[in-house]
Amino acid sequence: MEYAIDTRCIHGEGHKNADEKCAISYPIYQTASFSHLTPGHNPNGFDYSRESNPTRAYLEETVSSLENAYDTIAYASGMAAISAAFEYFRPGDHILLGEDLYGGVVRLINRVSVKNGYEIEFADTTDPEVLRKKIRPSTRAVYLETPTNPMMRVSDIRAVAKAAHEAGALLIVDNTFMTPYFQQPIREGADLVVHSGTKYLSGHNDTVCGFLCIARPELAETFRILSKTTGATLGPFECWLCLRGLKTLALRMERHRSNAEKVREWLKGCPQVEKIYYAGSGMISFTVASAELALGILKHIRLITFAESLGGTESLLTYPVLQTHPDVPAEQKEKLGITDTLLRLSVGIENPDDIIRDLEQAFRQAAQA
Ligand SMILES: Cc1ncc(COP(=O)(O)O)c(C=O)c1O
């Protein structure tokens, strides 16, 4: 029997008493290594925790179940998962990147992967016809976020997957903002899904982790060898924290979304707000009349915290131009609208009236300054 997604957040694939001691909360197997009975005979299939660990395996199965993936690898951060995805390619491979991406990915491409000799090109993935024109015989992948960070631009995953697959290229989707609760890219045709599990999946602003969800066995084999060898896999305690966070993913996502919709309504009526960018989930970006006002709001918020990151129980306000996107070239930032008047709000699950009251007083004080 296939369980609904909110049930799978709690029970994974539904293996009751998955632990041999029948613990309800899956144990933290805090061990580096596992004993062997005889050479080559290891009864539980675990050798060494860089390669695999029961707590990690339980988390990976749970995330695979949520994302409809064949396999999932849990990494020490979202960037470790994304770096692993990029390790798949070879010199000369052409990779199309969505135009608006988390700044760390742009830094990875410009500062780290540059030595690998990929041909990187940015493309507007929100228009499949424009994208199609950029695809070349050497194109091996299209990589995108939908919605994007921070401008909330949305791509049609199914249409992009079709265009990529016709050219023999992979589609890689960062599903951090929507989570599998709202969007399952593998169902829409994506070959790989990456996550900053630090965000909604763990959900409590207390864990850094990442996931690479893999649609097919042959890709899984390649990435398993890669992760075992390069070794950025997630430690058992963080795996457990993420498992605990996932149990409430469905509840949290419903509340993040309903809170964000209330905050959006308030922002719409606020004369100092110029543009609002919202595409569902708990994330809202907006521009205000001046950089001074944006900085003033950051200074005066009390309940909401001025901090990088998103997707946790606590509301966080971020200044993308300096915090998440400093390494994106200035002209690209300008083109995308990542300016000094843009703020990004990760709406937490506090009482929505308290969030709005905090914004009200911060806007008021910033305007008086
Ligand atoms: C959309 C998105 N993808 C990936 C990352 C990187 O994840 P991590 O910070 O867990 O390495 C982030 C971080 O903010 C992000 O916002």
The ligand as an SDF file (V2000), in Angstrom:
LIG
                    3D

 16 16  0  0  0  0  0  0  0  0999 V2000
   18.3030   27.1600   -3.2960 C   0  0  0  0  0  0  0  0  0  0  0  0
   19.5430   26.7680   -2.5710 C   0  0  0  0  0  0  0  0  0  0  0  0
   20.2560   25.7150   -3.0170 N   0  0  0  0  0  0  0  0  0  0  0  0
   21.3830   25.3190   -2.3930 C   0  0  0  0  0  0  0  0  0  0  0  0
   21.8700   25.9860   -1.2980 C   0  0  0  0  0  0  0  0  0  0  0  0
   23.1420   25.5180   -0.6170 C   0  0  0  0  0  0  0  0  0  0  0  0
   22.8280   24.7520    0.4930 O   0  0  0  0  0  0  0  0  0  0  0  0
   23.7430   24.6460    1.8340 P   0  0  0  0  0  0  0  0  0  0  0  0
   23.7800   26.0110    2.4330 O   0  0  0  0  0  0  0  0  0  0  0  0
   23.0090   23.6350    2.6590 O   0  0  0  0  0  0  0  0  0  0  0  0
   25.0850   24.1780    1.3970 O   0  0  0  0  0  0  0  0  0  0  0  0
   21.1610   27.0790   -0.7920 C   0  0  0  0  0  0  0  0  0  0  0  0
   21.6660   27.8080    0.3950 C   0  0  0  0  0  0  0  0  0  0  0  0
   21.1560   28.8280    0.7800 O   0  0  0  0  0  0  0  0  0  0  0  0
   19.9690   27.4810   -1.4490 C   0  0  0  0  0  0  0  0  0  0  0  0
   19.2620   28.5430   -1.0280 O   0  0  0  0  0  0  0  0  0  0  0  0
  1  2  1  0
  2  3  1  0
  2 15  2  0
  3  4  2  0
  4  5  1  0
  5  6  1  0
  5 12  2  0
  6  7  1  0
  7  8  1  0
  8  9  2  0
  8 10  1  0
  8 11  1  0
 12 13  1  0
 12 15  1  0
 13 14  2  0
 15 16  1  0
M  END
$$$$
